[in-house]
Amino acid sequence: MASLFSPLTLQSGATLKNCFMLAPLTNLQSHADGVLSDEEFRWLTLRAEGGFGHTMTCAASVQEEGVGFPGQLGCHDDKHLPGLTRLAAGIKAHGSHAVVQLHNSGMRAMQAHGSHGAGQTGSVTSARAPMCPSDNEEFGAKAMSLDEVKHARDCFVAAAQRAGKAGFDGAELHGAHGYLICQFLSAEINKREDEYGGSPENRARFLLECVDGARAATKPGFSLGVRLSPERFGIDLMEMRDLARLMMREGKIDYLDLSLWDVFKEPQEEQWRGKPLAQYFTELERGSVRLGAAGKLSTAAAVSRCLDIGFDSVIIGRGAILHHDFPERVRADANFTPAALPVSADYLHAEGLSEVFVNYMRTWKGFVAEAA
């Protein structure tokens, strides 16, 4: 248990005060134009105050055409800078490493951005077919031209630079969960025949160029992470293992964030069962790159076991929604378990969730108690 609270150094030079990272959690709380709201500011700074060594925003948009959610935090325009600057300072005031997760929904973007989230202000007026590496009938998405691919890449880089300008300590590239970077990685979705499609190396090119560009565009000491999901969305486990090995060997990123849904499960693919999914990654040589994992890490026992099986950090989602001070609760009680579900809306309000966020949590089956 003590190792959870030992300082964790990153190769960029930062030292996290512990191994707890706040997962990048969709919350719909900011304004429709991506400008930070007071509600999102409170949600995130309360987690920093609660003891997280690394506090990451929700997936923040890098391109207006890639906005995926109403009330999504923006990092794609200089109009977002005042809010981002306030947020970075608010997180860092509590001694937490402040990070923006950079995101483009690709084919899963909202096709029309005119509607506002409940209680939100501002507007986004663009409307177009979603972008995708290749045409996708299911989502009504259109294949990106080569110029559009390079522009989307440059938008990730510009957003990383903007995050640094706002005072954030680092950024994470969202390459998981079927969004744009993940769509490039997926042979099932990416049917391109140019340098961004075909072989695993070509399909990884978009992500790796985003890494190179973000590293070059930000100052020394700025941390850079990548989130990957090694299953679902047409992703091949062995390809993701090879990509993880490459990125850790090259050492251009500070950490790799694996979204596993359950850190301790076996792979979905029958041919790779027989050992835990996590082991395919923890057994890789990682040099000075840190390896973190998310997936059902909601008890003190689970987070301790996560380090025991070879991860460097624990990435907390549901537990952080239920307890803004999750790390401190684990420190105080080696047998800590989170509040039993469902919890009341009033309970979540007290934990820093606005009514918009609480309503979003109602879509998680069994999470929010029905009002009497």
Buried (B, 14 or more C-beta within 10 A) or exposed (E): EEEBBEEBBBBBEBEBBBBBBBBBBBBBBBBBBBBBBEBBBBBBBBBBBBBBBBBBBBBBBBBBBBBBBBBBBBBBBEEBBEBBBBBBBBBBEBEBBBBBBBBBBBBBBBEEBEEBBEBBEBEBEEEEBBBBBBBBEEBEBBBBEEEEBBBBBBBBBBBBBBBBBBBBBBBBBBBBBBBBBBBBBBBEBBBBEEEBBBEBEBBBBBBBBBBBBBBEBBEEEBBBBBBBBBBBBBBBBBBBBBBBBBBBEEEBBBBBBBBBEBBBBBBEEEEBEEEBBBBBBBEBEBEEBBBBBBBBBBBBBBBBBBBEEBBBBBBBBBBBBBBBBBBBBBBEEEEBEBBEEBBBBEBBEEBBBBBBBBBBBEEEEEBBBEEE
